[in-house]
């Protein structure tokens, strides 16, 4: 079944709050990248907040497809677009505030963090969600 907008929101928030936080922990503790810093959780929060808005657009665009489906390739393009938006907001233009100067966050670490979070969330949505919540797909992506 095609995910509903509410199902998209629930799934996005659940996966970012679990998988996203677990993946961000090594970055926040300083095991990956420069010293310990909570900026990675703030980036994760921006991805979640703006993602809720993007999901409205994705849900609208999905209605124009003949099967009303959103294939994995489109999810990849959406992830790239969301990365560009958050990267420009945090690093390039600085309209998204972070607790450190934007120059102190290396672009490679930002890309690595976002990529690992995105990959973890994508793999979890394609596998773990179907195992933990077997009826998740049949309820339009809603797990509550």
Beta strands, then each sheet from edge to edge (+ up, - down):
end
